[in-house]
Amino acid sequence: MELKEFLEKEKMINKSEVAREMYPDINGAPIRLMQKLKGHKAGSGPQRFTDADTEKAKSVLRDFRSRLDEFIGD
């Protein structure tokens, strides 16, 4: 499953908060992520969800998983 598909299907994950952690220096991080996920046309072409974006998102989700595992325990 692609990350884009996962983020669209999994309703328990708040994409706005994921975006804020992915792009901490960008004020409109949630908008940037939504544009990339939807391939919104901006400037010279569509916004693309790159391999670097995928790695940032996976890093954010791994961190969340660690916090969740710590909370839930075994």
Gaussian input, Z-matrix of N, CA and C with variables (Angstrom, degrees):
# hf/3-21g

backbone

0 1
 N
 C     1     B1
 C     2     B2     1     A1
 N     3     B3     2     A2     1     D1
 C     4     B4     3     A3     2     D2
 C     5     B5     4     A4     3     D3
 N     6     B6     5     A5     4     D4
 C     7     B7     6     A6     5     D5
 C     8     B8     7     A7     6     D6
 N     9     B9     8     A8     7     D7
 C    10    B10     9     A9     8     D8
 C    11    B11    10    A10     9     D9
 N    12    B12    11    A11    10    D10
 C    13    B13    12    A12    11    D11
 C    14    B14    13    A13    12    D12
 N    15    B15    14    A14    13    D13
 C    16    B16    15    A15    14    D14
 C    17    B17    16    A16    15    D15
 N    18    B18    17    A17    16    D16
 C    19    B19    18    A18    17    D17
 C    20    B20    19    A19    18    D18
 N    21    B21    20    A20    19    D19
 C    22    B22    21    A21    20    D20
 C    23    B23    22    A22    21    D21
 N    24    B24    23    A23    22    D22
 C    25    B25    24    A24    23    D23
 C    26    B26    25    A25    24    D24
 N    27    B27    26    A26    25    D25
 C    28    B28    27    A27    26    D26
 C    29    B29    28    A28    27    D27
 N    30    B30    29    A29    28    D28
 C    31    B31    30    A30    29    D29
 C    32    B32    31    A31    30    D30
 N    33    B33    32    A32    31    D31
 C    34    B34    33    A33    32    D32
 C    35    B35    34    A34    33    D33
 N    36    B36    35    A35    34    D34
 C    37    B37    36    A36    35    D35
 C    38    B38    37    A37    36    D36
 N    39    B39    38    A38    37    D37
 C    40    B40    39    A39    38    D38
 C    41    B41    40    A40    39    D39
 N    42    B42    41    A41    40    D40
 C    43    B43    42    A42    41    D41
 C    44    B44    43    A43    42    D42
 N    45    B45    44    A44    43    D43
 C    46    B46    45    A45    44    D44
 C    47    B47    46    A46    45    D45
 N    48    B48    47    A47    46    D46
 C    49    B49    48    A48    47    D47
 C    50    B50    49    A49    48    D48
 N    51    B51    50    A50    49    D49
 C    52    B52    51    A51    50    D50
 C    53    B53    52    A52    51    D51
 N    54    B54    53    A53    52    D52
 C    55    B55    54    A54    53    D53
 C    56    B56    55    A55    54    D54
 N    57    B57    56    A56    55    D55
 C    58    B58    57    A57    56    D56
 C    59    B59    58    A58    57    D57
 N    60    B60    59    A59    58    D58
 C    61    B61    60    A60    59    D59
 C    62    B62    61    A61    60    D60
 N    63    B63    62    A62    61    D61
 C    64    B64    63    A63    62    D62
 C    65    B65    64    A64    63    D63
 N    66    B66    65    A65    64    D64
 C    67    B67    66    A66    65    D65
 C    68    B68    67    A67    66    D66
 N    69    B69    68    A68    67    D67
 C    70    B70    69    A69    68    D68
 C    71    B71    70    A70    69    D69
 N    72    B72    71    A71    70    D70
 C    73    B73    72    A72    71    D71
 C    74    B74    73    A73    72    D72
 N    75    B75    74    A74    73    D73
 C    76    B76    75    A75    74    D74
 C    77    B77    76    A76    75    D75
 N    78    B78    77    A77    76    D76
 C    79    B79    78    A78    77    D77
 C    80    B80    79    A79    78    D78
 N    81    B81    80    A80    79    D79
 C    82    B82    81    A81    80    D80
 C    83    B83    82    A82    81    D81
 N    84    B84    83    A83    82    D82
 C    85    B85    84    A84    83    D83
 C    86    B86    85    A85    84    D84
 N    87    B87    86    A86    85    D85
 C    88    B88    87    A87    86    D86
 C    89    B89    88    A88    87    D87
 N    90    B90    89    A89    88    D88
 C    91    B91    90    A90    89    D89
 C    92    B92    91    A91    90    D90
 N    93    B93    92    A92    91    D91
 C    94    B94    93    A93    92    D92
 C    95    B95    94    A94    93    D93
 N    96    B96    95    A95    94    D94
 C    97    B97    96    A96    95    D95
 C    98    B98    97    A97    96    D96
 N    99    B99    98    A98    97    D97
 C   100   B100    99    A99    98    D98
 C   101   B101   100   A100    99    D99
 N   102   B102   101   A101   100   D100
 C   103   B103   102   A102   101   D101
 C   104   B104   103   A103   102   D102
 N   105   B105   104   A104   103   D103
 C   106   B106   105   A105   104   D104
 C   107   B107   106   A106   105   D105
 N   108   B108   107   A107   106   D106
 C   109   B109   108   A108   107   D107
 C   110   B110   109   A109   108   D108
 N   111   B111   110   A110   109   D109
 C   112   B112   111   A111   110   D110
 C   113   B113   112   A112   111   D111
 N   114   B114   113   A113   112   D112
 C   115   B115   114   A114   113   D113
 C   116   B116   115   A115   114   D114
 N   117   B117   116   A116   115   D115
 C   118   B118   117   A117   116   D116
 C   119   B119   118   A118   117   D117
 N   120   B120   119   A119   118   D118
 C   121   B121   120   A120   119   D119
 C   122   B122   121   A121   120   D120
 N   123   B123   122   A122   121   D121
 C   124   B124   123   A123   122   D122
 C   125   B125   124   A124   123   D123
 N   126   B126   125   A125   124   D124
 C   127   B127   126   A126   125   D125
 C   128   B128   127   A127   126   D126
 N   129   B129   128   A128   127   D127
 C   130   B130   129   A129   128   D128
 C   131   B131   130   A130   129   D129
 N   132   B132   131   A131   130   D130
 C   133   B133   132   A132   131   D131
 C   134   B134   133   A133   132   D132
 N   135   B135   134   A134   133   D133
 C   136   B136   135   A135   134   D134
 C   137   B137   136   A136   135   D135
 N   138   B138   137   A137   136   D136
 C   139   B139   138   A138   137   D137
 C   140   B140   139   A139   138   D138
 N   141   B141   140   A140   139   D139
 C   142   B142   141   A141   140   D140
 C   143   B143   142   A142   141   D141
 N   144   B144   143   A143   142   D142
 C   145   B145   144   A144   143   D143
 C   146   B146   145   A145   144   D144
 N   147   B147   146   A146   145   D145
 C   148   B148   147   A147   146   D146
 C   149   B149   148   A148   147   D147
 N   150   B150   149   A149   148   D148
 C   151   B151   150   A150   149   D149
 C   152   B152   151   A151   150   D150
 N   153   B153   152   A152   151   D151
 C   154   B154   153   A153   152   D152
 C   155   B155   154   A154   153   D153
 N   156   B156   155   A155   154   D154
 C   157   B157   156   A156   155   D155
 C   158   B158   157   A157   156   D156
 N   159   B159   158   A158   157   D157
 C   160   B160   159   A159   158   D158
 C   161   B161   160   A160   159   D159
 N   162   B162   161   A161   160   D160
 C   163   B163   162   A162   161   D161
 C   164   B164   163   A163   162   D162
 N   165   B165   164   A164   163   D163
 C   166   B166   165   A165   164   D164
 C   167   B167   166   A166   165   D165
 N   168   B168   167   A167   166   D166
 C   169   B169   168   A168   167   D167
 C   170   B170   169   A169   168   D168
 N   171   B171   170   A170   169   D169
 C   172   B172   171   A171   170   D170
 C   173   B173   172   A172   171   D171
 N   174   B174   173   A173   172   D172
 C   175   B175   174   A174   173   D173
 C   176   B176   175   A175   174   D174
 N   177   B177   176   A176   175   D175
 C   178   B178   177   A177   176   D176
 C   179   B179   178   A178   177   D177
 N   180   B180   179   A179   178   D178
 C   181   B181   180   A180   179   D179
 C   182   B182   181   A181   180   D180
 N   183   B183   182   A182   181   D181
 C   184   B184   183   A183   182   D182
 C   185   B185   184   A184   183   D183
 N   186   B186   185   A185   184   D184
 C   187   B187   186   A186   185   D185
 C   188   B188   187   A187   186   D186
 N   189   B189   188   A188   187   D187
 C   190   B190   189   A189   188   D188
 C   191   B191   190   A190   189   D189
 N   192   B192   191   A191   190   D190
 C   193   B193   192   A192   191   D191
 C   194   B194   193   A193   192   D192
 N   195   B195   194   A194   193   D193
 C   196   B196   195   A195   194   D194
 C   197   B197   196   A196   195   D195
 N   198   B198   197   A197   196   D196
 C   199   B199   198   A198   197   D197
 C   200   B200   199   A199   198   D198
 N   201   B201   200   A200   199   D199
 C   202   B202   201   A201   200   D200
 C   203   B203   202   A202   201   D201
 N   204   B204   203   A203   202   D202
 C   205   B205   204   A204   203   D203
 C   206   B206   205   A205   204   D204
 N   207   B207   206   A206   205   D205
 C   208   B208   207   A207   206   D206
 C   209   B209   208   A208   207   D207
 N   210   B210   209   A209   208   D208
 C   211   B211   210   A210   209   D209
 C   212   B212   211   A211   210   D210
 N   213   B213   212   A212   211   D211
 C   214   B214   213   A213   212   D212
 C   215   B215   214   A214   213   D213
 N   216   B216   215   A215   214   D214
 C   217   B217   216   A216   215   D215
 C   218   B218   217   A217   216   D216
 N   219   B219   218   A218   217   D217
 C   220   B220   219   A219   218   D218
 C   221   B221   220   A220   219   D219

   B1=1.4412
   B2=1.5302
   B3=1.2991
   B4=1.4600
   B5=1.5286
   B6=1.3204
   B7=1.4570
   B8=1.5204
   B9=1.3190
   B10=1.4667
   B11=1.5287
   B12=1.3112
   B13=1.4643
   B14=1.5366
   B15=1.3221
   B16=1.4619
   B17=1.5269
   B18=1.3319
   B19=1.4624
   B20=1.5233
   B21=1.3164
   B22=1.4589
   B23=1.5309
   B24=1.3267
   B25=1.4643
   B26=1.5253
   B27=1.3289
   B28=1.4644
   B29=1.5246
   B30=1.3012
   B31=1.4639
   B32=1.5268
   B33=1.3229
   B34=1.4619
   B35=1.5252
   B36=1.3207
   B37=1.4516
   B38=1.5222
   B39=1.3099
   B40=1.4557
   B41=1.5315
   B42=1.3305
   B43=1.4621
   B44=1.5249
   B45=1.3218
   B46=1.4660
   B47=1.5244
   B48=1.3220
   B49=1.4600
   B50=1.5311
   B51=1.3261
   B52=1.4644
   B53=1.5255
   B54=1.3264
   B55=1.4644
   B56=1.5284
   B57=1.3206
   B58=1.4703
   B59=1.5285
   B60=1.3189
   B61=1.4636
   B62=1.5263
   B63=1.3286
   B64=1.4651
   B65=1.5252
   B66=1.3212
   B67=1.4605
   B68=1.5336
   B69=1.3190
   B70=1.4726
   B71=1.5303
   B72=1.3142
   B73=1.4666
   B74=1.5240
   B75=1.3268
   B76=1.4654
   B77=1.5250
   B78=1.3387
   B79=1.4659
   B80=1.5214
   B81=1.3077
   B82=1.4674
   B83=1.5150
   B84=1.3369
   B85=1.4650
   B86=1.5268
   B87=1.3501
   B88=1.4689
   B89=1.5356
   B90=1.3148
   B91=1.4726
   B92=1.5200
   B93=1.3219
   B94=1.4680
   B95=1.5242
   B96=1.3297
   B97=1.4621
   B98=1.5213
   B99=1.3101
   B100=1.4723
   B101=1.5260
   B102=1.3259
   B103=1.4611
   B104=1.5203
   B105=1.3146
   B106=1.4576
   B107=1.5303
   B108=1.3156
   B109=1.4686
   B110=1.5249
   B111=1.3159
   B112=1.4629
   B113=1.5206
   B114=1.3495
   B115=1.4500
   B116=1.5207
   B117=1.3207
   B118=1.4685
   B119=1.5262
   B120=1.3115
   B121=1.4559
   B122=1.5215
   B123=1.3292
   B124=1.4633
   B125=1.5207
   B126=1.2971
   B127=1.4593
   B128=1.5096
   B129=1.3155
   B130=1.4638
   B131=1.5236
   B132=1.3179
   B133=1.4582
   B134=1.5095
   B135=1.3259
   B136=1.4716
   B137=1.5269
   B138=1.3180
   B139=1.4545
   B140=1.5261
   B141=1.3072
   B142=1.4625
   B143=1.5251
   B144=1.3071
   B145=1.4586
   B146=1.5178
   B147=1.3363
   B148=1.4599
   B149=1.5285
   B150=1.3249
   B151=1.4649
   B152=1.5299
   B153=1.3353
   B154=1.4680
   B155=1.5275
   B156=1.3325
   B157=1.4654
   B158=1.5204
   B159=1.3137
   B160=1.4639
   B161=1.5226
   B162=1.3256
   B163=1.4633
   B164=1.5218
   B165=1.3423
   B166=1.4684
   B167=1.5267
   B168=1.3230
   B169=1.4672
   B170=1.5284
   B171=1.3192
   B172=1.4628
   B173=1.5242
   B174=1.3158
   B175=1.4574
   B176=1.5269
   B177=1.3256
   B178=1.4702
   B179=1.5306
   B180=1.3282
   B181=1.4635
   B182=1.5226
   B183=1.3411
   B184=1.4695
   B185=1.5274
   B186=1.3313
   B187=1.4607
   B188=1.5253
   B189=1.3282
   B190=1.4674
   B191=1.5279
   B192=1.3347
   B193=1.4703
   B194=1.5222
   B195=1.3217
   B196=1.4658
   B197=1.5233
   B198=1.3399
   B199=1.4618
   B200=1.5262
   B201=1.3137
   B202=1.4574
   B203=1.5242
   B204=1.3398
   B205=1.4611
   B206=1.5246
   B207=1.3268
   B208=1.4612
   B209=1.5297
   B210=1.3212
   B211=1.4543
   B212=1.5280
   B213=1.3246
   B214=1.4618
   B215=1.5289
   B216=1.3231
   B217=1.4588
   B218=1.5162
   B219=1.3144
   B220=1.4783
   B221=1.4804
   A1=108.35
   A2=116.25
   A3=121.96
   A4=109.83
   A5=116.68
   A6=120.95
   A7=111.09
   A8=116.62
   A9=120.98
   A10=110.52
   A11=116.42
   A12=121.92
   A13=110.60
   A14=116.22
   A15=120.92
   A16=111.26
   A17=116.93
   A18=120.90
   A19=111.88
   A20=116.91
   A21=120.04
   A22=111.64
   A23=117.33
   A24=121.27
   A25=113.36
   A26=117.08
   A27=120.89
   A28=110.25
   A29=116.34
   A30=122.65
   A31=113.11
   A32=118.47
   A33=120.42
   A34=112.08
   A35=117.17
   A36=120.57
   A37=108.55
   A38=115.75
   A39=121.82
   A40=108.71
   A41=116.32
   A42=121.46
   A43=111.96
   A44=117.74
   A45=120.24
   A46=110.81
   A47=116.65
   A48=120.20
   A49=111.10
   A50=116.87
   A51=120.42
   A52=108.66
   A53=116.75
   A54=121.63
   A55=111.57
   A56=116.84
   A57=120.10
   A58=111.51
   A59=116.53
   A60=119.54
   A61=111.69
   A62=116.84
   A63=120.59
   A64=111.88
   A65=115.53
   A66=122.07
   A67=109.74
   A68=118.67
   A69=121.00
   A70=114.44
   A71=118.31
   A72=121.36
   A73=113.40
   A74=117.18
   A75=120.96
   A76=108.93
   A77=116.10
   A78=120.35
   A79=112.52
   A80=117.80
   A81=121.56
   A82=112.62
   A83=117.00
   A84=121.66
   A85=113.36
   A86=119.58
   A87=118.82
   A88=112.34
   A89=115.82
   A90=119.24
   A91=110.30
   A92=116.72
   A93=121.01
   A94=110.32
   A95=117.06
   A96=120.31
   A97=110.89
   A98=117.95
   A99=120.92
   A100=111.04
   A101=117.28
   A102=120.69
   A103=110.83
   A104=116.46
   A105=120.14
   A106=111.51
   A107=117.27
   A108=120.34
   A109=111.38
   A110=117.35
   A111=121.36
   A112=112.96
   A113=118.42
   A114=121.54
   A115=112.00
   A116=116.03
   A117=122.89
   A118=110.49
   A119=116.57
   A120=121.20
   A121=110.07
   A122=115.32
   A123=121.64
   A124=107.90
   A125=116.64
   A126=119.90
   A127=111.31
   A128=116.21
   A129=120.61
   A130=114.60
   A131=118.21
   A132=119.28
   A133=112.09
   A134=115.85
   A135=119.90
   A136=112.02
   A137=115.53
   A138=120.98
   A139=107.23
   A140=116.76
   A141=120.64
   A142=110.73
   A143=115.09
   A144=121.83
   A145=105.48
   A146=116.41
   A147=122.02
   A148=112.15
   A149=114.98
   A150=120.30
   A151=110.34
   A152=117.02
   A153=120.66
   A154=110.31
   A155=117.60
   A156=121.08
   A157=110.41
   A158=116.25
   A159=120.86
   A160=110.32
   A161=116.94
   A162=120.47
   A163=111.65
   A164=117.36
   A165=120.58
   A166=110.50
   A167=116.26
   A168=120.54
   A169=110.52
   A170=117.27
   A171=120.23
   A172=110.98
   A173=116.55
   A174=120.45
   A175=110.75
   A176=116.55
   A177=121.69
   A178=109.81
   A179=116.66
   A180=120.48
   A181=111.81
   A182=117.32
   A183=120.12
   A184=110.47
   A185=115.58
   A186=120.15
   A187=110.49
   A188=116.22
   A189=120.60
   A190=110.57
   A191=116.14
   A192=120.14
   A193=110.80
   A194=116.91
   A195=120.58
   A196=111.02
   A197=116.45
   A198=119.80
   A199=110.96
   A200=116.84
   A201=121.47
   A202=110.82
   A203=116.76
   A204=120.89
   A205=110.90
   A206=116.47
   A207=120.77
   A208=110.26
   A209=116.54
   A210=120.98
   A211=111.42
   A212=116.83
   A213=121.68
   A214=111.30
   A215=116.23
   A216=119.91
   A217=110.77
   A218=115.57
   A219=119.98
   A220=112.14
   D1=135.56
   D2=177.43
   D3=-74.85
   D4=150.47
   D5=178.69
   D6=-59.56
   D7=-41.46
   D8=178.69
   D9=-56.16
   D10=-46.94
   D11=179.36
   D12=-63.87
   D13=-41.90
   D14=179.05
   D15=-60.19
   D16=-47.67
   D17=-178.93
   D18=-64.63
   D19=-33.57
   D20=179.39
   D21=-73.50
   D22=-35.31
   D23=-176.50
   D24=-83.63
   D25=-36.13
   D26=-173.41
   D27=-83.32
   D28=101.11
   D29=-175.11
   D30=-75.13
   D31=-18.91
   D32=-177.93
   D33=-78.76
   D34=-11.48
   D35=178.83
   D36=-96.92
   D37=122.44
   D38=-179.66
   D39=-81.90
   D40=105.95
   D41=-176.28
   D42=-62.88
   D43=-31.37
   D44=179.14
   D45=-64.00
   D46=-42.00
   D47=179.43
   D48=-70.93
   D49=-37.07
   D50=175.34
   D51=-59.99
   D52=-45.17
   D53=-179.46
   D54=-61.49
   D55=-41.99
   D56=-179.88
   D57=-62.50
   D58=-34.14
   D59=177.34
   D60=-79.50
   D61=-30.96
   D62=178.18
   D63=-69.94
   D64=-40.83
   D65=-175.34
   D66=-124.67
   D67=68.63
   D68=-173.99
   D69=-63.90
   D70=-23.08
   D71=-177.25
   D72=-93.93
   D73=3.47
   D74=-178.31
   D75=-110.01
   D76=121.88
   D77=-179.46
   D78=-61.61
   D79=-39.82
   D80=-178.65
   D81=-98.06
   D82=40.90
   D83=-176.80
   D84=-54.36
   D85=-45.43
   D86=179.69
   D87=-61.41
   D88=-38.18
   D89=178.20
   D90=-66.41
   D91=-42.26
   D92=179.42
   D93=-59.28
   D94=-45.41
   D95=-179.77
   D96=-64.35
   D97=-45.58
   D98=-179.93
   D99=-60.95
   D100=-41.52
   D101=178.59
   D102=-62.71
   D103=-41.24
   D104=179.24
   D105=-67.79
   D106=-42.42
   D107=179.93
   D108=-64.49
   D109=-34.53
   D110=-178.11
   D111=-92.00
   D112=-5.75
   D113=-178.84
   D114=66.13
   D115=33.92
   D116=-177.92
   D117=-59.80
   D118=134.94
   D119=179.34
   D120=-75.17
   D121=127.39
   D122=177.79
   D123=-149.64
   D124=136.20
   D125=-179.82
   D126=66.00
   D127=-122.67
   D128=-175.37
   D129=-90.02
   D130=0.05
   D131=-179.57
   D132=176.02
   D133=-172.94
   D134=-177.96
   D135=-70.48
   D136=147.02
   D137=173.52
   D138=-70.51
   D139=139.95
   D140=-178.01
   D141=-120.30
   D142=142.48
   D143=173.99
   D144=-88.30
   D145=103.72
   D146=-172.42
   D147=-85.07
   D148=173.24
   D149=174.97
   D150=-61.32
   D151=-36.67
   D152=178.22
   D153=-64.96
   D154=-39.52
   D155=176.54
   D156=-63.24
   D157=-41.33
   D158=179.37
   D159=-61.37
   D160=-43.97
   D161=179.87
   D162=-65.55
   D163=-39.46
   D164=176.61
   D165=-61.70
   D166=-45.70
   D167=-179.17
   D168=-63.84
   D169=-42.96
   D170=179.08
   D171=-62.68
   D172=-38.25
   D173=178.22
   D174=-63.30
   D175=-44.16
   D176=178.00
   D177=-61.60
   D178=-44.47
   D179=-178.36
   D180=-69.03
   D181=-34.43
   D182=176.22
   D183=-64.08
   D184=-43.00
   D185=178.22
   D186=-61.47
   D187=-43.22
   D188=177.55
   D189=-62.02
   D190=-42.98
   D191=179.04
   D192=-59.93
   D193=-40.77
   D194=178.80
   D195=-62.21
   D196=-45.13
   D197=178.96
   D198=-65.17
   D199=-38.74
   D200=178.96
   D201=-65.88
   D202=-44.86
   D203=178.08
   D204=-61.18
   D205=-39.46
   D206=179.36
   D207=-64.26
   D208=-40.07
   D209=-179.88
   D210=-69.54
   D211=-46.43
   D212=-175.76
   D213=-74.50
   D214=-41.35
   D215=-177.06
   D216=74.45
   D217=-168.23
   D218=-179.46
   D219=-98.95

